[in-house]
Amino acid sequence: MPKEANNKPLILVSNDDGVRAGGINALIELLRPMGDIWVVAPEKGESGMSHAISIARPVHAHLLKEEKNLHIYSCTGTPVDSVKLAINKILPRKPDFLVSGINHGSNASISVIYSGTMGAAIEGCLNGIPSVGFSLLNPSPAADFSVAVNIIREILKNLIEYKLPQGTCLNVNIPDIPLNQIKGIRTCRQTRGVWREEYDERTDPRGGKYYWLTGDFHNFEVGAKDTDEWALANNYVAIVPIEVDFTSYEGIKFLNNWIYGI
Amino acid sequence: MPKEANNKPLILVSNDDGVRAGGINALIELLRPMGDIWVVAPEKGESGMSHAISIARPVHAHLLKEEKNLHIYSCTGTPVDSVKLAINKILPRKPDFLVSGINHGSNASISVIYSGTMGAAIEGCLNGIPSVGFSLLNPSPAADFSVAVNIIREILKNLIEYKLPQGTCLNVNIPDIPLNQIKGIRTCRQTRGVWREEYDERTDPRGGKYYWLTGDFHNFEVGAKDTDEWALANNYVAIVPIEVDFTSYEGIKFLNNWIYGI
């Protein structure tokens, strides 16, 4: 490794739209001056892969590009596989930061649990790495990330200066509007809501039925100003700090009344 | 639908080890007298699939068996796809309960986030269905579920009587020991811990490297008696009530000090 690289932070970059997506390439260009950049990202689109890992199949990685302070690998696995393999087999040392995205489309509210982009960020967090996932509210493969990178630069300045509490990572969603219409960056909580499916039922040429997943997001708390969906609908960037303790502490009290006959 | 089915609860059953696994079949036998049982489960093993959904490919379902109060379908998608498709296209109405498992192997501590069995249970919960995932601490395909079903019967009696608070589901892990060695059923919180990988690196016949995921669980709080790992290590069944708010409320305070130049 070149000597000057030692003073730069080592930044691991991943996503779920695949290593060739516009979002990750906008992120790479933004990050290049900031550190020694190691990209390990899925070779194809892995949207909706959540925190999935490959247990029943092995994973492969391929070096696509190596330049000064820039190393790009594709991985045949999921976003979380990419992060695990990067940390364990590809990177020269534990990264100082993990940045995931820029996702093509929102990962606000309950979408955080389906998102491969956030799966990668959460996996970094579980490994003690200050981690953040960025998403632009435009699912198009041709989305324009030029406004988003300005927002992300401001957030990364803080991340580099302050790091994050152990066990906490960030889910950042950015409205797809001109920079001068963005009202600011708001720290939020995750909106309560759900995706309601409307499966698109089709018949294959041999008469078998198959189903495409479609659906709409239902916001259970429209108007709650401390939520990420409210912030985004009102032209704010939404930052939700997240942690991965699934325990319902209220639920513990509820269960203390259960009686078992064993 | 036969008339008598109307008085019985409609129970949706899924898992991540696939519709032919021993664990789900032990669960089906246990549940049959309790209700109108609809099984929609992956056609093959989907362990480690977390909350993944199929976006870029359609899903298919196939009816495998239909008897009185028992309907078994395989689904080509993930555990969460199976639940979504069941609720939206296969079941005659919204189920009264969702039961996932019995998983072959532990889903305690941080494994909850990787688990497809828990992905299915959580998806039920998000849809307002009282849901629970069961796991036996034996990853063998030939595991013996005869003790586990006795435990599960006791827990289901409570679930049917008391339901669960909205937005809460259960992650139940059962030690693989004789019934008379089980000390009881303990309500717990999720242990803080992490899987540390040791990738098994191999070379394919054409000289390319590939990697199998292996690793060990590291418990960050050995000895904490309110955790699921402590309960299991001490011969208790561990029930963790879980909810899917990823927000770190402590993290919100931390971020209020960040300064943005936009």
Chai-1 contact restraints between the chains, C-beta under 6 A:
chainA,res_idxA,chainB,res_idxB,connection_type,confidence,min_distance_angstrom,max_distance_angstrom,comment,restraint_id
A,G45,B,A56,contact,1.0,0.0,6.0,A-B,restraint_1
A,S47,B,I55,contact,1.0,0.0,6.0,A-B,restraint_2
A,G48,B,I53,contact,1.0,0.0,6.0,A-B,restraint_3
A,G48,B,I55,contact,1.0,0.0,6.0,A-B,restraint_4
A,M49,B,A52,contact,1.0,0.0,6.0,A-B,restraint_5
A,S50,B,S50,contact,1.0,0.0,6.0,A-B,restraint_6
A,S50,B,H51,contact,1.0,0.0,6.0,A-B,restraint_7
A,S50,B,A52,contact,1.0,0.0,6.0,A-B,restraint_8
A,H51,B,S50,contact,1.0,0.0,6.0,A-B,restraint_9
A,H51,B,I113,contact,1.0,0.0,6.0,A-B,restraint_10
A,H51,B,Y114,contact,1.0,0.0,6.0,A-B,restraint_11
A,A52,B,M49,contact,1.0,0.0,6.0,A-B,restraint_12
A,A52,B,S50,contact,1.0,0.0,6.0,A-B,restraint_13
A,A52,B,A52,contact,1.0,0.0,6.0,A-B,restraint_14
A,I53,B,G48,contact,1.0,0.0,6.0,A-B,restraint_15
A,I53,B,Y114,contact,1.0,0.0,6.0,A-B,restraint_16
A,I55,B,S47,contact,1.0,0.0,6.0,A-B,restraint_17
A,I55,B,G48,contact,1.0,0.0,6.0,A-B,restraint_18
A,A56,B,G45,contact,1.0,0.0,6.0,A-B,restraint_19
A,P58,B,Y210,contact,1.0,0.0,6.0,A-B,restraint_20
A,P58,B,Y211,contact,1.0,0.0,6.0,A-B,restraint_21
A,P58,B,W212,contact,1.0,0.0,6.0,A-B,restraint_22
A,V59,B,Y211,contact,1.0,0.0,6.0,A-B,restraint_23
A,H60,B,Y210,contact,1.0,0.0,6.0,A-B,restraint_24
A,K84,B,E197,contact,1.0,0.0,6.0,A-B,restraint_25
A,N88,B,E197,contact,1.0,0.0,6.0,A-B,restraint_26
A,N88,B,Y199,contact,1.0,0.0,6.0,A-B,restraint_27
A,K89,B,Y199,contact,1.0,0.0,6.0,A-B,restraint_28
A,V112,B,F246,contact,1.0,0.0,6.0,A-B,restraint_29
A,I113,B,H51,contact,1.0,0.0,6.0,A-B,restraint_30
A,I113,B,V244,contact,1.0,0.0,6.0,A-B,restraint_31
A,Y114,B,H51,contact,1.0,0.0,6.0,A-B,restraint_32
A,Y114,B,I53,contact,1.0,0.0,6.0,A-B,restraint_33
A,L126,B,V194,contact,1.0,0.0,6.0,A-B,restraint_34
A,E154,B,Y260,contact,1.0,0.0,6.0,A-B,restraint_35
A,E154,B,G261,contact,1.0,0.0,6.0,A-B,restraint_36
A,E154,B,I262,contact,1.0,0.0,6.0,A-B,restraint_37
A,N158,B,W258,contact,1.0,0.0,6.0,A-B,restraint_38
A,P165,B,F254,contact,1.0,0.0,6.0,A-B,restraint_39
A,T168,B,S248,contact,1.0,0.0,6.0,A-B,restraint_40
A,T168,B,G251,contact,1.0,0.0,6.0,A-B,restraint_41
A,I185,B,Y260,contact,1.0,0.0,6.0,A-B,restraint_42
A,T187,B,I252,contact,1.0,0.0,6.0,A-B,restraint_43
A,T187,B,L255,contact,1.0,0.0,6.0,A-B,restraint_44
A,R189,B,T247,contact,1.0,0.0,6.0,A-B,restraint_45
A,Q190,B,D245,contact,1.0,0.0,6.0,A-B,restraint_46
A,Q190,B,F246,contact,1.0,0.0,6.0,A-B,restraint_47
A,Q190,B,T247,contact,1.0,0.0,6.0,A-B,restraint_48
A,V194,B,L126,contact,1.0,0.0,6.0,A-B,restraint_49
A,E197,B,K84,contact,1.0,0.0,6.0,A-B,restraint_50
A,E197,B,N88,contact,1.0,0.0,6.0,A-B,restraint_51
A,Y199,B,N88,contact,1.0,0.0,6.0,A-B,restraint_52
A,Y199,B,K89,contact,1.0,0.0,6.0,A-B,restraint_53
A,Y210,B,P58,contact,1.0,0.0,6.0,A-B,restraint_54
A,Y210,B,H60,contact,1.0,0.0,6.0,A-B,restraint_55
A,Y211,B,P58,contact,1.0,0.0,6.0,A-B,restraint_56
A,Y211,B,V59,contact,1.0,0.0,6.0,A-B,restraint_57
A,W212,B,P58,contact,1.0,0.0,6.0,A-B,restraint_58
A,V240,B,T247,contact,1.0,0.0,6.0,A-B,restraint_59
A,P241,B,S248,contact,1.0,0.0,6.0,A-B,restraint_60
A,P241,B,G251,contact,1.0,0.0,6.0,A-B,restraint_61
A,P241,B,I252,contact,1.0,0.0,6.0,A-B,restraint_62
A,P241,B,L255,contact,1.0,0.0,6.0,A-B,restraint_63
A,I242,B,F246,contact,1.0,0.0,6.0,A-B,restraint_64
A,I242,B,S248,contact,1.0,0.0,6.0,A-B,restraint_65
A,E243,B,S248,contact,1.0,0.0,6.0,A-B,restraint_66
A,V244,B,I113,contact,1.0,0.0,6.0,A-B,restraint_67
A,D245,B,Q190,contact,1.0,0.0,6.0,A-B,restraint_68
A,F246,B,V112,contact,1.0,0.0,6.0,A-B,restraint_69
A,F246,B,Q190,contact,1.0,0.0,6.0,A-B,restraint_70
A,F246,B,I242,contact,1.0,0.0,6.0,A-B,restraint_71
A,T247,B,R189,contact,1.0,0.0,6.0,A-B,restraint_72
A,T247,B,Q190,contact,1.0,0.0,6.0,A-B,restraint_73
A,T247,B,V240,contact,1.0,0.0,6.0,A-B,restraint_74
A,S248,B,T168,contact,1.0,0.0,6.0,A-B,restraint_75
A,S248,B,P241,contact,1.0,0.0,6.0,A-B,restraint_76
A,S248,B,I242,contact,1.0,0.0,6.0,A-B,restraint_77
A,S248,B,E243,contact,1.0,0.0,6.0,A-B,restraint_78
A,G251,B,T168,contact,1.0,0.0,6.0,A-B,restraint_79
A,G251,B,P241,contact,1.0,0.0,6.0,A-B,restraint_80
A,I252,B,T187,contact,1.0,0.0,6.0,A-B,restraint_81
A,I252,B,P241,contact,1.0,0.0,6.0,A-B,restraint_82
A,F254,B,P165,contact,1.0,0.0,6.0,A-B,restraint_83
A,L255,B,T187,contact,1.0,0.0,6.0,A-B,restraint_84
A,L255,B,P241,contact,1.0,0.0,6.0,A-B,restraint_85
A,W258,B,N158,contact,1.0,0.0,6.0,A-B,restraint_86
A,Y260,B,E154,contact,1.0,0.0,6.0,A-B,restraint_87
A,Y260,B,I185,contact,1.0,0.0,6.0,A-B,restraint_88
A,G261,B,E154,contact,1.0,0.0,6.0,A-B,restraint_89
A,I262,B,E154,contact,1.0,0.0,6.0,A-B,restraint_90
